[in-house]
Amino acid sequence: MSPDVDLTVLKPGRHAVRAWLLGLDNRLFEVAAERHWPGAQRVLPRLSRSANHGVLWCAAAAAMAAIRTPRARRAAARGLVSLSLASLTINTVGKRTVRRPRPVLDPVPMIRQLKRQPITTSFPSGHAASAAAFATGVALESPAWGAVVAPVAFSVAMSRVYTGVHFPSDVLAGAALGAGAAFVVRSLVPARVPVTPPVRRPSPRPVAPPLPDGEGLVLVANAASGTADRVRTLRDALPKAEVVECEPGVIADELEKAAARARVLGVCGGDGTVNAAAAAALRHGRPLAVLPGGTLNHFAYDLGVEDVGDLAEAIRRGESVRVDVGRFTSADREGIFLNTLSLGVYPELVRVRDHWSGRIGGWPAGVLAALRVLRTDSHPLEVELGGSVRPLWLLFAGNCMYHRMGLAPGRRLDLEDGKLDVRVVHGGRRPTPRLLAAALAGPLTRSPAHAAIQVKRLRLDGVAPATPLAYDGEVTDVTGEVTLEKLPRALTVYRPLPESR
């Protein structure tokens, strides 16, 4: 029993239960040490060492990202973020709270023991926490990849008992903490579970023309988004499609030219590029084909288009639907949004993120931007809403209802519900606690700090001059009266229909 665990302050009943549990833990450890594990002595010690400092999991994440599918990349990123949270918790709270010594190695055969023994306290197991956090995070984003990673994570956790550096309860507690960290991350940044949304109000088909070999499709690709592989695959799938690859500065012009001559306008890029393509498609009355090619790809994924195969099959079959579009207007600006629009602290976050993303990458830039914006001493935005002036840290408007909101929007199951999903975070002394509370509480909260409502139209008055407004990853300035409204079923898009899958 650990000499650092003071049992004298416990009541007799609790003392007895604690002593019985510690005794059981020791007996289980000794059974594991005495048991012969066929083939384990060659594998488990090496596997245990490879997981030091998260090296094994970083390598696994790199291998998953190299597959170059959006789901694999998201799963790898979620696994690493979950691991980081679990490691931070273990090192700052876990091991300092319960100072349990490591097991005595006498029962463990020498051939199993690690060459370098850990010097930190035993409870809980950091290796088990990291393994469980990474595997759970991956599985929450991609069950298929989770099934691949889970046996390795289980083996790493078991290796800690096998090599004699942890008691079984250390491993169980660490695994529970790691899994919990992954679920906390999911509550903040919801997973994008692959589900094809239903067709809410079926239209007479075909809504858009079937193009068996792609003839009539002109696809404009943002070369800066790293879309070369996807464009090449699309050309193979639809050999008569015309593909125009261009740099960001000329995308808007190329989209206008393509929409004027195309039967179907296609686009490959991030959410901002897709927004520009949708605007061109609306002006020219063209159906839109969206191939995800950016970092987030919210609109494409909510359509059910994950990769080239999904889109190519929908184009060949003519599988398409009409979806809603959001529109904003102010005294000197107007535009559309397919995903979200926001006023308050979020536009500043977008600006900081875009400033750094070219230097350090999209995800690190997003984290840096969030930290900088949440620590700001800026004042809340003041607007006239519903006849009264209200201070707001954030006004979020989604094009259709978002589910499982967190620090980042979740996903939409219906892209033609006719509603704007409006969330507001009311002003206060500082934005950080209110924004975090709003993210964790979700859409059903009754907290006075934030509110949610679904409307078809929203008018904001008294917006200060040059107030930043973010929409689909882009930022502009608005002044005076700002009106948000829905354009129901205004845009025709290709999308795999549920019955074809």
C-alpha positions in Angstrom: 0.0 0.0 0.0 1.2 3.5 -0.8 2.9 5.2 2.2 1.7 8.5 0.8 -2.0 7.6 1.2 -3.1 8.7 4.6 -6.0 6.5 5.8 -6.2 7.8 9.3 -8.5 10.6 8.4 -11.0 8.2 6.8 -14.0 6.7 8.5 -13.6 3.0 9.4 -16.0 1.9 6.6 -14.2 3.9 4.0 -10.9 2.7 5.4 -11.8 -0.9 4.9 -13.2 -0.4 1.4 -10.1 1.5 0.4 -7.8 -1.1 1.9 -9.8 -3.9 0.1 -9.5 -2.1 -3.3 -5.8 -1.5 -2.9 -5.3 -5.1 -2.0 -7.3 -6.2 -5.0 -5.2 -3.9 -7.2 -2.0 -5.5 -5.9 -3.3 -9.0 -6.4 -4.3 -8.3 -10.0 -0.9 -6.8 -10.6 0.8 -9.9 -9.3 -1.4 -12.2 -11.3 -0.5 -10.2 -14.5 3.2 -10.3 -13.6 3.2 -14.1 -13.0 1.1 -15.0 -16.1 2.8 -16.0 -19.3 1.6 -13.9 -22.2 2.6 -15.7 -25.5 4.5 -13.4 -27.9 4.0 -10.3 -25.7 7.6 -9.9 -24.5 8.8 -9.0 -28.0 6.0 -6.6 -28.7 4.5 -4.9 -25.6 7.8 -3.3 -24.1 8.6 -1.8 -27.5 5.1 -0.6 -28.0 5.1 0.9 -24.5 8.4 2.8 -25.3 7.1 4.0 -28.7 4.2 5.7 -26.9 6.5 7.9 -24.8 5.7 11.6 -25.2 2.9 10.7 -27.7 5.4 9.8 -30.5 3.3 6.7 -31.5 0.1 8.7 -31.8 1.7 11.6 -33.7 3.0 9.1 -36.2 -0.4 7.5 -36.4 -2.0 10.9 -37.1 0.6 11.6 -39.8 -0.2 8.3 -41.5 -3.9 9.0 -41.4 -3.4 12.5 -42.7 -1.3 11.1 -45.6 -4.4 9.2 -46.8 -5.6 12.6 -47.9 -9.3 12.0 -47.3 -11.2 14.7 -45.4 -12.6 12.3 -42.8 -9.1 10.8 -42.0 -7.6 14.2 -41.6 -10.4 15.3 -39.3 -10.1 12.1 -37.3 -6.3 12.6 -36.9 -6.7 16.2 -35.8 -9.5 15.3 -33.3 -7.3 12.5 -31.9 -4.3 14.8 -31.3 -6.4 17.6 -29.7 -8.0 15.0 -27.4 -4.6 13.6 -26.5 -3.3 17.1 -25.8 -6.2 17.8 -23.4 -5.7 14.5 -21.6 -2.0 15.0 -21.2 -2.5 18.5 -19.9 -5.0 17.3 -17.3 -2.8 14.4 -16.2 0.3 16.5 -15.8 -1.3 19.4 -14.1 -3.9 17.8 -11.9 -3.9 14.0 -12.0 -0.4 13.1 -10.8 -0.2 16.0 -8.4 -3.4 15.0 -6.6 -2.8 11.3 -5.9 0.9 10.7 -5.2 1.0 6.9 -5.5 4.3 5.2 -5.8 5.1 2.9 -8.7 4.7 -0.9 -8.2 7.5 -2.9 -6.8 9.1 -4.8 -9.7 10.1 -8.0 -7.9 7.3 -10.1 -9.4 7.9 -8.8 -12.9 10.4 -10.9 -15.1 13.5 -8.9 -15.9 13.0 -9.4 -19.7 9.7 -7.5 -19.5 11.0 -4.5 -17.6 11.7 -1.2 -19.3 15.3 -0.1 -19.5 14.4 3.3 -18.1 11.9 3.3 -15.3 9.5 6.3 -15.0 10.2 8.7 -12.1 6.8 10.3 -11.9 4.0 9.1 -9.6 1.9 6.1 -10.7 -1.7 7.3 -10.6 -3.2 7.7 -13.2 -1.4 6.2 -16.2 -0.5 9.0 -18.7 0.2 6.4 -21.4 -3.3 4.9 -21.0 -4.9 8.4 -21.0 -3.1 9.4 -24.2 -4.0 6.1 -25.9 -7.7 6.3 -24.9 -7.9 9.9 -25.8 -6.5 9.5 -29.2 -8.5 6.4 -30.0 -11.7 7.8 -28.7 -11.2 11.1 -30.5 -10.5 9.3 -33.8 -13.5 7.0 -33.3 -15.9 10.0 -32.7 -15.0 11.4 -36.0 -14.5 8.2 -38.0 -15.7 4.9 -36.5 -13.8 3.0 -39.2 -10.5 4.6 -38.3 -11.4 4.2 -34.6 -11.6 0.4 -35.2 -8.1 0.4 -36.6 -6.6 2.5 -33.8 -8.5 0.9 -30.9 -6.5 -2.4 -30.7 -3.2 -0.5 -30.7 -4.5 1.8 -27.9 -5.6 -1.2 -25.9 -2.2 -2.8 -26.3 -0.4 0.3 -25.2 -2.6 0.5 -22.0 -2.1 -3.1 -21.2 1.7 -2.8 -21.8 1.9 -0.5 -18.8 0.8 -3.3 -16.5 2.8 -6.0 -18.4 6.0 -4.0 -18.0 5.3 -3.4 -14.3 5.2 0.4 -14.3 1.5 0.7 -13.4 -1.2 -1.0 -11.3 -4.3 -2.0 -13.2 -6.3 0.8 -11.5 -3.8 3.4 -12.8 -4.5 2.2 -16.3 -8.3 2.1 -15.9 -8.3 5.6 -14.4 -6.1 6.9 -17.1 -8.2 5.4 -19.9 -11.4 6.8 -18.4 -9.8 10.3 -18.2 -8.6 10.1 -21.8 -11.9 9.0 -23.1 -13.5 11.8 -21.1 -11.1 14.3 -22.7 -12.2 13.2 -26.1 -15.9 13.8 -25.3 -15.1 17.2 -23.9 -13.4 18.1 -27.2 -16.5 16.9 -29.0 -18.7 19.1 -26.9 -16.6 22.1 -27.9 -16.1 21.1 -31.6 -18.8 18.7 -32.7 -17.9 15.8 -34.9 -19.0 15.6 -38.5 -20.7 12.2 -38.5 -21.2 11.2 -42.2 -24.9 11.3 -42.8 -26.7 12.2 -46.0 -29.4 14.7 -45.2 -32.9 13.8 -46.3 -34.7 15.5 -49.1 -37.3 17.5 -47.1 -39.5 18.5 -49.9 -38.7 16.4 -53.0 -38.8 18.3 -56.3 -39.8 16.9 -59.7 -36.6 15.2 -61.0 -34.3 15.9 -62.6 -33.7 19.3 -61.0 -30.3 19.5 -62.7 -29.3 17.7 -65.9 -27.5 14.4 -65.7 -24.0 14.6 -67.3 -22.8 11.0 -67.9 -19.3 12.1 -69.0 -19.2 15.6 -67.6 -19.8 17.4 -70.9 -21.2 20.9 -70.1 -19.6 21.1 -66.6 -17.0 23.9 -66.1 -15.3 23.5 -62.8 -13.2 26.4 -61.4 -10.5 25.2 -58.9 -8.7 27.3 -56.3 -5.1 26.3 -56.9 -4.0 27.8 -53.6 -6.2 25.2 -51.7 -4.1 22.2 -52.7 -6.8 20.8 -55.0 -4.6 19.2 -57.7 -5.2 15.6 -56.7 -9.0 16.0 -56.5 -9.1 17.9 -59.8 -7.1 15.1 -61.4 -9.4 12.5 -60.1 -12.5 14.4 -61.3 -11.0 14.6 -64.8 -10.6 10.9 -64.8 -14.2 10.4 -63.6 -15.8 13.0 -65.9 -13.4 13.2 -68.9 -15.4 15.8 -70.9 -15.6 18.3 -68.1 -13.7 21.5 -68.4 -11.4 22.4 -65.5 -10.0 25.9 -64.9 -7.3 26.1 -62.2 -6.5 29.6 -61.1 -5.1 31.7 -58.2 -7.2 33.3 -55.6 -7.0 36.8 -57.0 -8.8 35.9 -60.2 -11.3 33.4 -59.0 -14.3 35.7 -59.0 -13.6 36.7 -62.6 -13.1 33.1 -63.7 -16.3 32.0 -62.0 -18.3 34.7 -63.9 -16.8 33.6 -67.2 -17.4 29.9 -66.4 -21.0 30.5 -65.3 -21.7 32.5 -68.6 -20.7 29.6 -70.9 -21.3 26.5 -68.7 -24.4 24.3 -68.6 -23.3 23.5 -65.0 -20.9 25.5 -62.8 -18.5 23.6 -60.7 -16.2 24.7 -58.0 -13.4 23.2 -55.9 -12.1 25.2 -53.0 -12.9 26.3 -49.5 -16.1 27.9 -48.2 -15.2 31.4 -49.4 -14.6 30.1 -52.9 -17.8 28.1 -52.8 -19.7 31.3 -51.7 -18.4 33.2 -54.7 -19.4 30.3 -57.0 -22.9 30.2 -55.5 -23.3 33.9 -56.1 -22.2 33.4 -59.8 -24.6 30.4 -60.2 -27.5 32.4 -58.9 -26.8 35.4 -61.2 -26.7 33.1 -64.2 -29.3 30.6 -63.2 -26.9 27.6 -63.3 -26.9 24.5 -61.1 -23.8 24.2 -58.9 -21.5 21.3 -58.3 -19.4 21.6 -55.2 -16.2 19.6 -54.7 -14.7 20.1 -51.2 -11.2 21.6 -51.5 -10.6 23.7 -48.4 -10.0 23.3 -44.7 -13.5 23.1 -43.3 -15.8 22.5 -46.3 -19.0 23.0 -44.2 -21.4 23.3 -47.2 -20.1 20.3 -49.1 -20.1 18.1 -46.1 -23.6 19.1 -45.1 -24.7 18.2 -48.6 -23.2 14.7 -48.1 -20.4 15.3 -50.6 -17.2 14.1 -49.0 -15.0 13.3 -52.0 -14.7 13.2 -55.8 -16.6 9.9 -56.0 -19.7 11.3 -54.3 -19.8 14.3 -56.6 -19.0 12.5 -59.8 -21.7 9.9 -59.3 -24.3 12.6 -58.5 -23.4 14.5 -61.7 -23.6 11.4 -63.8 -27.0 10.5 -62.4 -28.3 14.1 -62.2 -29.0 13.8 -58.5 -29.7 17.3 -57.2 -31.8 19.3 -54.9 -32.7 22.9 -54.2 -31.3 24.5 -51.1 -31.8 27.7 -49.1 -29.4 30.7 -49.4 -29.0 33.4 -46.7 -28.7 37.0 -47.8 -27.4 40.1 -46.0 -27.8 43.7 -47.0 -26.6 47.0 -45.5 -26.3 50.6 -46.7 -23.3 49.8 -48.8 -22.8 46.1 -48.8 -24.8 43.0 -49.8 -24.0 39.4 -50.2 -25.1 35.8 -49.6 -24.0 33.1 -47.2 -24.4 29.4 -47.5 -23.2 28.5 -44.0 -22.9 31.2 -41.3 -22.8 34.9 -40.8 -21.6 36.6 -37.6 -21.1 40.0 -36.0 -19.1 40.7 -32.8 -15.8 38.9 -31.8 -15.9 36.2 -34.5 -15.0 38.5 -37.5 -11.9 39.6 -35.6 -11.1 35.9 -35.0 -11.3 35.3 -38.8 -9.1 38.2 -39.5 -6.4 37.1 -37.1 -6.7 33.5 -38.3 -6.3 34.5 -42.0 -3.3 36.7 -41.1 -1.4 33.7 -39.6 -2.7 30.7 -41.6 -0.3 31.2 -44.4 2.7 31.1 -42.0 1.7 28.4 -39.5 -1.2 26.5 -41.0 -5.0 26.7 -40.7 -5.6 24.8 -37.4 -2.7 26.4 -35.4 -3.8 29.8 -36.7 -7.3 29.2 -35.6 -6.2 28.3 -32.1 -3.9 31.3 -31.9 -6.8 33.6 -33.1 -9.2 32.2 -30.6 -6.7 32.8 -27.7 -6.0 36.3 -28.8 -9.6 37.3 -29.3 -10.9 35.7 -26.1 -8.2 37.6 -24.1 -9.1 41.0 -25.7 -10.3 43.9 -23.7 -12.6 45.1 -26.5 -16.1 46.3 -25.9 -19.2 44.4 -27.0 -21.0 45.4 -30.2 -24.1 47.6 -29.6 -27.1 47.1 -32.0 -30.8 47.8 -32.0 -32.5 44.5 -32.0 -36.3 44.1 -31.4 -36.8 47.8 -30.7 -34.1 48.1 -28.0 -30.3 48.7 -28.0 -28.4 45.6 -26.8 -24.8 45.0 -26.2 -23.6 41.7 -27.8 -20.4 39.8 -27.8 -21.6 37.7 -30.7 -24.5 37.4 -33.1 -24.4 34.2 -35.1 -26.8 33.5 -38.0 -26.8 30.1 -39.6 -28.3 29.3 -43.0 -30.7 26.6 -41.7 -30.7 24.9 -38.3 -27.3 23.8 -36.8 -27.2 20.9 -34.5 -24.7 20.2 -31.7 -23.2 23.6 -31.6 -19.9 24.1 -29.9 -17.0 26.6 -30.2 -17.4 25.7 -33.9 -20.7 25.2 -35.7 -22.0 21.6 -35.8 -23.8 20.3 -38.9 -27.1 20.8 -40.6 -29.5 17.9 -41.4 -31.8 20.0 -43.6 -30.6 22.6 -46.1 -34.1 23.8 -47.0 -35.9 24.5 -43.8 -36.6 28.1 -44.6 -35.2 29.5 -41.3 -32.2 31.5 -40.0 -30.6 29.9 -36.9 -29.9 32.9 -34.8 -27.7 32.7 -31.6 -26.7 35.7 -29.5 -24.2 36.0 -26.7 -25.2 39.1 -24.6 -22.7 41.7 -23.5 -20.9 41.5 -20.1 -17.6 42.4 -18.6 -15.5 40.0 -20.6 -16.4 37.7 -23.6 -14.5 34.5 -22.5 -16.8 33.0 -19.9 -19.9 33.9 -21.8 -18.7 32.5 -25.1 -17.5 29.3 -23.5 -20.8 28.9 -21.6 -22.7 29.4 -24.8 -20.6 26.8 -26.6 -21.0 24.2 -23.9 -24.7 24.8 -23.3 -25.8 24.4 -26.9 -29.1 25.5 -28.5 -31.4 24.4 -25.6 -30.0 26.7 -23.0 -32.2 29.2 -21.0 -29.2 31.1 -19.7 -29.6 34.9 -19.6 -26.1 35.2 -21.1 -27.2 33.8 -24.5 -30.3 33.0 -26.5 -31.4 31.1 -29.6 -34.2 31.7 -32.0 -35.2 30.6 -35.6 -36.6 33.3 -37.9 -37.0 34.0 -41.6 -35.8 37.6 -41.4 -33.9 39.7 -39.0 -33.2 43.4 -39.0 -30.4 45.1 -37.0 -30.3 48.9 -36.6 -27.7 51.3 -35.4 -24.7 49.2 -36.4 -21.6 51.4 -36.0 -19.7 52.4 -39.1 -17.2 49.9 -40.5 -18.3 47.1 -38.2 -16.7 43.8 -39.3 -19.1 41.1 -40.5 -17.9 37.5 -41.2 -19.7 35.3 -43.7 -18.5 31.9 -45.0 -15.0 32.6 -43.8 -14.8 36.0 -45.5 -14.9 39.4 -43.7 -16.4 42.7 -44.9 -17.6 45.9 -43.2 -21.2 47.0 -42.7 -22.8 50.2 -41.4 -26.2 51.3 -40.2 -29.2 49.0 -40.9 -28.3 45.3 -41.6 -31.0 42.9 -42.8 -30.6 39.2 -42.8 -33.1 37.1 -44.8 -33.7 33.7 -46.4 -33.9 32.9 -50.1 -35.9 29.6 -49.9 -34.7 26.9 -52.2 -32.9 29.4 -54.4 -29.9 27.4 -55.4 -29.8 24.0 -57.3 -26.9 21.8 -56.2 -25.7 18.3 -57.1 -25.9 15.9 -54.1 -26.0 12.1 -53.7 -29.6 11.3 -52.8 -30.3 8.9 -49.9 -31.9 6.2 -52.0 -28.9 5.9 -54.3 -26.5 5.0 -51.5 
